[in-house]
Amino acid sequence: MNKQAIEAQARTVHGHFGRFSAAASGWLGSTWAFAGAGLVVVLWAATGPVFHFSDHWAMVIGTGTSIATFLMVFLIQNTQNRDARAIHLKLNELIRAMDTAHNQMIDIERLSDLELDAMQATYEKIKTSWTERQKQTSRRSQEK
């Protein structure tokens, strides 16, 4: 595979996972998911007398919760990383514009990673040019 094909495949995989993790986090963080998990625990506890509170009975809930926790860690981390990145970009826009923030910044946490990369590159260029202007201003005031 050539480099462009590999990059396109990586973008597709990341895009699919990003959409999946956003949807899964939204659903798994809902009241219905919590109620469903609570119902599973109640049903498990109710079956305790039937299985004489055996080790196998206890292992079922332990294994189930371990697997669910393991998978949720990755979903939560992905969602937090994307949200944090979007918040930082929004703050960059507010610092840059103050009174005239761009409407394109609304809901940017829903953008793809490639779109966030492009926006981040824009703000890095703005910072670089600002730093250069500050250096020039500082040199001029020292020369006077």
C-alpha positions in Angstrom: 0.0 0.0 0.0 1.2 3.5 -0.7 1.4 6.2 1.9 -1.8 7.9 0.8 -3.8 4.7 0.9 -2.5 3.9 4.4 -3.4 7.5 5.6 -6.9 7.2 4.1 -7.5 3.9 5.8 -6.3 5.3 9.1 -8.6 8.3 8.8 -11.5 6.0 8.0 -10.7 3.8 11.0 -10.3 6.8 13.4 -13.5 8.4 12.0 -15.5 5.2 12.5 -14.2 4.7 16.0 -14.8 8.4 16.9 -18.4 8.2 15.7 -18.9 4.9 17.5 -17.4 6.0 20.7 -19.4 9.3 20.7 -22.7 7.3 20.1 -21.8 4.6 22.6 -20.8 7.1 25.3 -24.0 9.1 24.7 -26.1 5.9 25.0 -24.2 4.3 27.9 -24.3 7.6 29.8 -28.1 7.7 29.6 -30.7 7.1 32.3 -31.9 4.0 30.4 -28.4 2.4 30.4 -28.1 3.0 34.1 -31.6 1.6 34.7 -30.7 -1.4 32.6 -27.4 -2.0 34.5 -29.3 -1.7 37.8 -31.9 -4.2 36.6 -29.1 -6.7 35.7 -27.7 -6.4 39.2 -31.1 -6.9 40.8 -31.8 -9.9 38.6 -28.4 -11.3 39.4 -29.0 -10.8 43.2 -32.4 -12.4 42.9 -30.9 -15.6 41.4 -28.5 -15.9 44.4 -30.8 -18.3 46.3 -31.4 -20.4 43.2 -27.7 -20.9 42.8 -27.0 -21.2 46.5 -24.8 -18.1 46.3 -22.1 -20.3 44.7 -18.7 -19.1 43.6 -19.8 -19.5 40.0 -22.8 -17.2 40.7 -20.5 -14.6 42.2 -18.0 -14.9 39.3 -20.7 -14.1 36.7 -21.2 -10.6 38.0 -17.5 -10.1 38.6 -16.6 -11.1 35.1 -19.4 -9.1 33.5 -18.5 -5.9 35.4 -14.8 -6.4 34.7 -15.4 -6.7 31.0 -17.8 -3.8 30.9 -15.4 -1.6 32.9 -12.5 -2.5 30.7 -14.3 -1.5 27.5 -15.8 1.6 29.0 -12.4 3.0 30.0 -11.5 3.2 26.3 -14.8 4.8 25.3 -14.6 7.4 28.1 -11.0 8.2 27.4 -11.7 8.7 23.7 -14.6 11.0 24.4 -12.7 13.0 27.0 -9.7 13.5 24.7 -12.0 14.8 21.9 -13.9 17.1 24.2 -10.8 18.5 25.8 -9.3 19.2 22.4 -12.4 20.9 21.2 -12.6 23.0 24.4 -9.0 24.1 23.9 -9.7 25.1 20.4 -12.7 27.1 21.5 -10.7 28.9 24.1 -8.1 29.7 21.5 -10.8 31.3 19.4 -12.1 33.4 22.3 -8.6 34.6 23.2 -7.9 35.5 19.6 -11.2 37.2 18.8 -12.7 38.2 22.2 -15.8 40.1 20.8 -16.1 38.4 17.5 -15.8 34.7 18.0 -16.4 32.7 14.8 -19.7 30.8 14.6 -17.9 27.8 13.1 -16.5 27.1 16.6 -20.0 26.0 17.8 -20.2 22.2 18.3 -16.6 21.6 17.0 -16.4 18.6 19.2 -18.5 16.8 16.6 -15.9 17.4 13.9 -13.6 14.7 12.6 -10.0 14.5 13.8 -8.8 15.7 10.4 -11.0 18.8 10.7 -9.8 19.4 14.2 -6.2 19.0 13.0 -6.7 21.7 10.3 -8.2 24.1 12.9 -5.3 23.5 15.3 -2.8 24.2 12.5 -4.6 27.5 11.8 -4.2 28.6 15.5 -0.6 27.5 15.6 0.1 29.8 12.6 -1.7 32.6 14.3 0.4 32.1 17.5 3.6 32.0 15.5 2.8 35.3 13.7 1.8 36.9 17.0 5.1 35.8 18.6 7.0 37.3 15.7 5.2 40.6 15.9 5.9 40.7 19.7 9.6 40.1 19.1 9.7 42.9 16.5 7.8 45.3 18.8 10.2 44.4 21.7 13.2 45.1 19.5 11.9 48.4 18.4 11.2 49.6 22.0 14.7 48.5 23.1 16.3 50.4 20.2 14.6 53.7 21.2 
